[in-house]
Amino acid sequence: MTFYFSFTNMALTGAAASNTEFVGFDNFVRMFKDPSFKTSLITTIIFLIASAVVGQQVIGFLVAFLMKRKARPFRRIIGLLVLAGWITPEVVVAFVWFAFLSDDGTLNTMLGFAGIKPIAWLLDFPLISVIFVNIWHGAAFSMLMYQAALDDVPEEVEEAAKIDGASAWQRLWRVTLPIIKGATVTNMALVTLQTLGVFTLIYALTGGGPGEKTNTLPVFMYKEAFVNYQIGYGTAISLVLLVFGILLSLLYIRFLKTDS
Amino acid sequence: MMKSLSRNIVLLFIVIVSFAMLSACGSSSDNANSDNTLELIYQAPDDAFESWMNKVKDQFEKEHDGVKVKITPVQSNEGDYSSKKILMMKTEDTAPDIVMEDSNDIHADSTAGYLEPLTDDVNNWDDWDQFYDQVKDGMKGEGDNTYGAPVSTDVRGLWYNKKVLAKAGIDVPWEPKTWDDVLDAAKKLKGKVEVPIWLNAGKAMGEGTTMQTFLVLLNGTDNDLYDEDSDKWVVKSDGFLNSLNFVHNVFANDLGPSLSWGITGQAGAKVATELMPKGEVGIALDGSWLPGNWQEDGNAPWPEWEDNIDIAPMPTENGQDPGHVTVSGGWTLAVPAKAHNKDLAKEFIKLATSKDNLRYGSQLTPRKDIAELDEYQNLKYQKKMTDFLEFTNYRPTYDDYPAVSSNIQAAVESVATGNLTPEKAMDKFAEDTQRNVDKENTTTK
């Protein structure tokens, strides 16, 4: 149905709601001419790479790696802290961080103690702020994935490399990472697709603004469909989002295949 | 440890998902569409509306044996309410019998075929003469038919803090005659209060930015947003540019609110419930409902508000006729085209909006006979603002209005944040609107 609607002028209200017509590729032509679409596609890619591919992956891995073979209480505390972000619903995460980042929020109060002037985080650094919050929210998932993968790395292999004189860095780079490559790609695929669909967090935190600075494709789609009532156009955007997700998945599957 | 933790998380997940599914079932299986049940939906939370409706419900059920009235709150903000309401009205299974409808939505919803025309009914209704003509005009939609009975109306104006203005050397009562008078006053207030003049300027405030800020300005110029003669949207005009220039002057001179909260969705609440009661706002261009926040049952009770706050009508740009300007909207009760008990629904609406029953709370009454009551006349501000209705305007709420309004919000925000000059913002507005509504439906002046 979504596929069909994206070729119509369907609207939630007004004349096009009672008299929906087939308009061919009009919605897609309009989309590619729409500067807001271009902006939101770029924003989506930046958000995706920075918060999912780099942020959640790297931080998730680092936490899992540093926690490996650490004392139980330490693992428990760090694990709980990271997991707190993950089990909190997106909308709650957004409100908590809104309170933290707002003008008279906790962060600015803390900076104030250090004599630093308050910074309007959500206005001056909106994209960085939502990226950071999404990393906080999602890093636990990667951490769990990497913990499982790292637990599967046989200790003997690492021991052998150590006896052969490999440094810690070499052991990580040459031994551990190649062994967990499969898990890395799978995790990357899951985290990417999950992040591609992030809506509530951004919408509740910045509403896609200021201006269009955090207007990712899901936010853009929602606004066109339910704020401007252009359901046809909105579904066309969602179709592009879907195709984008499929392409990324195919890319990851290809990576997995070369791995095996 | 991690294993048990993971298991706990999975369990937590299952509990949350099951809970969400259960609550979803509860709300969808609860539709009251039987023959003798009348369902009314409204945008919640709205305690005043709810208690008023409950009173009417009791009376109606007493008068109609065996009929049950079900009042369903739809928890949502303004934008979401419209979508939810439309989705309910779309299918027979979920269509309520009466909807609380924003007069703004009447045109589009009637064109879409969601609403039942009430023209014949209101023409046969003696009370209909008692509603203000301007308000009745706002109830018209497809085919020039009437689609709703007004329950309230509103106006916009300049709320100002008498004490703060007097301290800054501005004569009180304040009666600005031109936009320059307004800006001059704001300049005198600079440094004396946190916000010399408050305007909605963000996309996050949605329609509030279009209606409370931009249209109040534009209607005070010699240009309109919609040219009724040629049926075209006016995408460029001197008035449009001057209106954006006003916004630019406010923000570029630091006369407006701090942008970091001033353009967020929380801005409206912060001004009304926090900054104004603290005396931190000199002037606020906002709606007639503002004092509703300060009543005993409001969000921020402020018993002394009348000692501090007064309202002046917004002047036209250069004081040209009619001297003042305002924009009105308001809520209505309407009957969906797919309602099950249309006749009963109409009866209910008549009863609810009768002279004895119609409640106005912090809104303005749409009825002349209520406006004449001593009880209403004693409400100083309601009385004062009801006079604004003489020079009020309604919005051109045609099908394309939501998209045009959204482009206006973007233009105002980009000027307020300094991202675009007023000229560039108007160019972008023209470009976006020409794309949204088709170039042949637009014109420039």
HADDOCK unambig.tbl for C-alpha pairs under 7 A between the chains (distance, minus, plus):
assign (segid A and resid 13 and name CA) (segid B and resid 108 and name CA) 5.55 0.50 0.50
assign (segid A and resid 13 and name CA) (segid B and resid 109 and name CA) 5.47 0.50 0.50
assign (segid A and resid 13 and name CA) (segid B and resid 112 and name CA) 5.32 0.50 0.50
assign (segid A and resid 14 and name CA) (segid B and resid 108 and name CA) 3.98 0.50 0.50
assign (segid A and resid 14 and name CA) (segid B and resid 109 and name CA) 5.78 0.50 0.50
assign (segid A and resid 14 and name CA) (segid B and resid 111 and name CA) 5.06 0.50 0.50
assign (segid A and resid 14 and name CA) (segid B and resid 112 and name CA) 4.52 0.50 0.50
assign (segid A and resid 14 and name CA) (segid B and resid 399 and name CA) 4.91 0.50 0.50
assign (segid A and resid 15 and name CA) (segid B and resid 111 and name CA) 5.24 0.50 0.50
assign (segid A and resid 15 and name CA) (segid B and resid 112 and name CA) 5.07 0.50 0.50
assign (segid A and resid 15 and name CA) (segid B and resid 399 and name CA) 6.84 0.50 0.50
assign (segid A and resid 17 and name CA) (segid B and resid 112 and name CA) 5.11 0.50 0.50
assign (segid A and resid 18 and name CA) (segid B and resid 112 and name CA) 4.75 0.50 0.50
assign (segid A and resid 18 and name CA) (segid B and resid 113 and name CA) 6.21 0.50 0.50
assign (segid A and resid 103 and name CA) (segid B and resid 260 and name CA) 6.84 0.50 0.50
assign (segid A and resid 120 and name CA) (segid B and resid 260 and name CA) 5.53 0.50 0.50
assign (segid A and resid 123 and name CA) (segid B and resid 260 and name CA) 5.37 0.50 0.50
assign (segid A and resid 207 and name CA) (segid B and resid 204 and name CA) 6.32 0.50 0.50
assign (segid A and resid 211 and name CA) (segid B and resid 410 and name CA) 6.68 0.50 0.50
assign (segid A and resid 211 and name CA) (segid B and resid 413 and name CA) 6.83 0.50 0.50
assign (segid A and resid 211 and name CA) (segid B and resid 414 and name CA) 6.53 0.50 0.50
assign (segid A and resid 226 and name CA) (segid B and resid 83 and name CA) 6.44 0.50 0.50
assign (segid A and resid 227 and name CA) (segid B and resid 79 and name CA) 6.48 0.50 0.50
assign (segid A and resid 228 and name CA) (segid B and resid 402 and name CA) 5.31 0.50 0.50
assign (segid A and resid 228 and name CA) (segid B and resid 403 and name CA) 5.19 0.50 0.50
